[in-house]
Every structure is written in structure tokens, then in C-alpha cells.
Amino acid sequence: MPHITPISLILPDEAATERLAASLAPLLRSGDVLTLKGDLGAGKTALARALIRCLADNPDEEVPSPTFTLVQGYETVAGPVRHFDLYRLSGPDDVIELGWDDALVESIVLVEWPDRLGSALPPGRLEITLTPAPEEGGAEARRVTLTAHGDRAACLALLAGSACAPLAGDASTRSYQRVIRPDGPPLIVMRAPHPETELLPFIRIAELLRPCGLSVPDIIAADPANGLLVLEDFGDETFAAALDAGAEPEPFYRLATEVLITLHRTFRLGPACAGLPDYDGARFLEQVLLLPELVFPADSTIRSEFETAWQAVIPGAMSGPHSLLLRDYHAGNLMLLAERPGVRRCGLLDFQDAGPGPAAYDLVSLVEDARRDIAPTLADAMIEHYLAAFPALDPVAFRQACRVLGAIRHTRVIAVFLRLAARGKPGYLRHLPRVWAYLDRHLARPELAPVAAWFARYLPPERRADLIISEPKS
């Protein structure tokens, strides 16, 4: 992670101190340590008091100074809080008697006069230094300097005192906010309830893509254990937004195709992919099986026939070249970074599910976008452009792989969109006619004849328009 330089803010009055506390308090949890430094009268206790009231969600919470008691405890809606004032502490050994070790594990810890701790000072902490600054903001003004020690503290420092605006999410459980900072460029905060499957893979894949000369967001700070990632902000101009505004499609799709060409030329499969999802035949079969599981949950015979049909066609898509498969490569996940050169003009997002797989998959994902219409001539031109970059490829076999992989992707997308609608997101249903059209075009090809026969028997066009599934309530 890049080193986070200390962040400096001016608090002109008590109201500004309360706003800082209000921005910081929702981020805090047990195990966080905030050390408050400054001379007598610098405002340490005022900030601690504002933080405790925010954590307690009670503006009238009684918060006495612990100058004489040395430690004051609170039970808040955010969990236990321990407020230490170590001004009268004679040495670091004395802090043990105050329940210091237990507090570090069980509580949010606020410490005034942390220099008294000596070697007991926690290595992971957010150091907050307050100094009077009347010349910068008036008689009550304070300068606050936030110094992060550790990745968790870096996230807290970057978000403290910043305004956050929610951004549109996706079909996942992740959420995003843009952080408007008083002292630097905006940042993006990604939050995920399942960091082990979302944030950690995102960090890892970003580290694999960056050496290929591609644009992925810089990771400014990370707290994966708590589902928090602070990223470089690529702005708002997705390829999809530019196309919706009337931009000529060909340059955007050519650039996106060039990104795949660059990736497939430079990335080497091997030990770097250990532990990543392997997009092999078994995984693709698992993905398409979601459809009969949702539509025919009580009929194992129909599901078995579906599985047999796909087992007959999937191997035809697996014999071609393999590379790092990004999985959701489409215009909505690509950012226009106009000031960058070459393929770096395309910013990549939503790649945390990447893993080794057939190189044709992402190209199909790009030119057969579930959410937007793309002229077949343009889609075909991009496949031709890709093939021209790899003259050793068998064009007939590659196009066949594209069709089988396209059918796999569209079958899975249909199932996912039906499931999302059943979970209260009916907006995805508007895309189904387009996705069914893609799928039917591929089913007309001889390499997909077994799968086409299943659809003709169990899900012909006349049965699809009003297709709705319901999931059992958990």
C-alpha cells in the first residue's frame, strides 16, 4: 500500500469539531485506537467528548474528563468505549492496572497524553494531533493532523472529515461511495460484507493487471478484515455513459478490444494464478445449471437432461487459448481516462472474480453486452480485430468457442436476472429479451445442437415472456 502522508484539517469552531467526530464515529469499532496529542487546552477532550456522543448516538451523553479517574468507560451503540487520560500516569507499567490490555481487544480506545505509554503504545493507531491555529481560522480554530499507523488507520484518516456521496452499485452486495476530501482529490470507498471473496481478490487481481500496462485503480488504503477499501477515483465517464450520450461506438469497442489483446499478450498463467477461480468446463457447467435449478426446481429429470446437453458442447470451447479471464468485461465496467495514453485510456473495474479461463470469454462479454444493443457488424469487426492480433489462432475454432462461451454466459445471465427479479430487483427483466436473442442466435449453430434441443423442448420462446421464478424464503 502507498504510504499515507499526514492529513491536516482546520477546525474553525466547536461545530467543526463535532462534524469531524460525526464523520469518524461511524467507522470505528472495537480494537480501534485513537491517540489524542496536544498541549493543555488544545481541544483533545472536546474532540473525545464529541466522538463519544456520536458513538453513543446521544448528544446529551454525560462525558466527564478522566483527568482524575485516568479512565472512563462507556457502553455505546457502537460497542464499548474506553477514554484514557494519562497525564498523571507515572510510567507505562501503571497503565496495565487500568485494564489497558483488555480495552485494546474489547473496546474503541481514546487516549489523551499517549506519550506516557512508551513501549506500550499500540503500533496500529490513528494519531490525532491538535494545535491552536487562531491565525488560520479565528480565536477558536484548531489545526488537526491525522497520522496513520497501519492500513486500518490509513482508511480512518482518509475518511475523517470528508463528505461521502453514495454511488450506484451493481448486482453484488458491494456498495460504493465517493469521498470528497478537503485536502486532496476525491477517492472511492468500496465496502463489502464478504471481504474474503470480494476485497482480497480485488487487491490481488489489481496487482496482476498493473504490470501488464493496464489501468486499474490505485489502492490508497485497505482494511479488508472490516470490508473497507479506499481506491483511486476514475471519475464518472464509463464507456456505457459515453455511448448513451451519443459517442461513436467503434473507437470505444476497439480500445476495449485492444485492452484484451494487450492482456492476452502479456499475462502469463502460472503460479501467480494459484488459488484463483479456474474457469474450466466444470465451473461453466455449474454456472449454466442455475437456470434449470431456478425454473424447474422439482424436476431432476429435466435438470439431468440439461446437464447432459451442456456436457456435450462445453469441451468445444475449452481447447483454445487461455489467459486471465476478467468475467464481467463490458461497457458499464470500463472507464474512459482520456488523459492517459494507449490502452491505459481504458480503466478497469469489477475484476475481483478473475481467474484463468478461455481467452474468448471476455471478448464475447464485451460484444454481446446484456445491457445494451451492439450492431452485429461491429461485434464481428472486433472479433476480426482480435484475430488479426493473433494470426496463429484458428479463426474457425475461435469463433466456435465464442459462440459456445456466449451461450454459456447468456444462460447464466438469464438465470441471474430472474433471481434478482425474484429478490426485489425487477429492473433486470427489461434486459431479458436482448439476452434471449443472443442465446437463440447461438443455439441455431450446429455446435450447440444438444442444448438447442433442450431449450426447444422445455423453454421455447412462447414460454419465456412471462417466466417468473420465486425463491424460498430463508
KATALIN-V142844 format. One record per residue. N is the residue number from 1. PHI is phi as a letter, one per 40 degrees, with the letter a starting at -180 (NA if undefined). Layout:
N;PHI
N;PHI
This chain:
1;NA
2;c
3;c
4;c
5;c
6;d
7;b
8;b
9;b
10;b
11;b
12;c
13;a
14;c
15;c
16;c
17;c
18;c
19;c
20;c
21;c
22;c
23;c
24;c
25;d
26;c
27;c
28;c
29;a
30;d
31;h
32;c
33;b
34;b
35;c
36;b
37;b
38;i
39;c
40;d
41;g
42;c
43;h
44;c
45;c
46;c
47;c
48;c
49;c
50;c
51;c
52;c
53;c
54;c
55;c
56;c
57;f
58;a
59;c
60;b
61;d
62;c
63;b
64;c
65;c
66;c
67;d
68;c
69;c
70;g
71;a
72;b
73;b
74;a
75;b
76;b
77;c
78;c
79;h
80;c
81;b
82;b
83;b
84;b
85;b
86;b
87;d
88;c
89;c
90;c
91;a
92;c
93;c
94;c
95;c
96;c
97;c
98;c
99;g
100;c
101;c
102;c
103;c
104;c
105;c
106;b
107;b
108;c
109;b
110;b
111;b
112;c
113;f
114;c
115;c
116;c
117;c
118;f
119;c
120;c
121;c
122;c
123;c
124;c
125;a
126;b
127;c
128;b
129;b
130;b
131;b
132;d
133;a
134;c
135;c
136;b
137;a
138;h
139;c
140;c
141;c
142;b
143;c
144;b
145;b
146;b
147;b
148;c
149;b
150;h
151;c
152;c
153;c
154;c
155;c
156;c
157;c
158;c
159;c
160;c
161;g
162;b
163;c
164;b
165;b
166;c
167;b
168;c
169;c
170;b
171;c
172;c
173;c
174;c
175;b
176;b
177;b
178;c
179;b
180;c
181;c
182;c
183;b
184;a
185;c
186;c
187;b
188;b
189;b
190;b
191;b
192;a
193;c
194;b
195;c
196;c
197;b
198;b
199;c
200;c
201;c
202;d
203;c
204;c
205;c
206;d
207;c
208;c
209;c
210;d
211;c
212;c
213;g
214;b
215;c
216;b
217;c
218;c
219;c
220;c
221;a
222;a
223;b
224;d
225;d
226;b
227;g
228;b
229;b
230;b
231;b
232;d
233;c
234;c
235;g
236;b
237;c
238;c
239;d
240;c
241;c
242;c
243;c
244;c
245;c
246;h
247;c
248;c
249;c
250;d
251;c
252;c
253;c
254;c
255;c
256;c
257;c
258;c
259;c
260;c
261;d
262;c
263;c
264;c
265;c
266;b
267;c
268;b
269;c
270;i
271;d
272;c
273;c
274;d
275;g
276;c
277;c
278;c
279;c
280;b
281;c
282;c
283;c
284;c
285;c
286;d
287;c
288;c
289;c
290;c
291;c
292;c
293;c
294;c
295;c
296;b
297;c
298;b
299;b
300;c
301;c
302;c
303;c
304;c
305;c
306;c
307;c
308;c
309;c
310;c
311;c
312;c
313;b
314;d
315;d
316;c
317;c
318;b
319;c
320;c
321;c
322;b
323;a
324;c
325;c
326;c
327;g
328;b
329;c
330;a
331;d
332;c
333;b
334;b
335;b
336;c
337;b
338;c
339;c
340;c
341;c
342;f
343;c
344;c
345;c
346;b
347;c
348;b
349;b
350;f
351;b
352;c
353;c
354;c
355;a
356;c
357;a
358;c
359;c
360;c
361;c
362;c
363;c
364;c
365;d
366;c
367;c
368;b
369;c
370;c
371;b
372;a
373;c
374;b
375;d
376;d
377;c
378;c
379;d
380;c
381;c
382;c
383;c
384;c
385;c
386;c
387;c
388;c
389;c
390;b
391;c
392;c
393;c
394;c
395;c
396;c
397;c
398;c
399;c
400;c
401;c
402;d
403;c
404;c
405;c
406;c
407;c
408;c
409;c
410;c
411;c
412;c
413;c
414;d
415;c
416;c
417;c
418;c
419;c
420;c
421;c
422;c
423;c
424;g
425;b
426;c
427;d
428;c
429;c
430;c
431;c
432;c
433;d
434;c
435;c
436;c
437;c
438;d
439;c
440;c
441;c
442;c
443;c
444;c
445;c
446;c
447;c
448;b
449;d
450;c
451;c
452;c
453;c
454;c
455;c
456;c
457;c
458;b
459;b
460;c
461;d
462;c
463;c
464;c
465;d
466;b
467;c
468;b
469;b
470;b
471;b
472;c
473;c
474;c
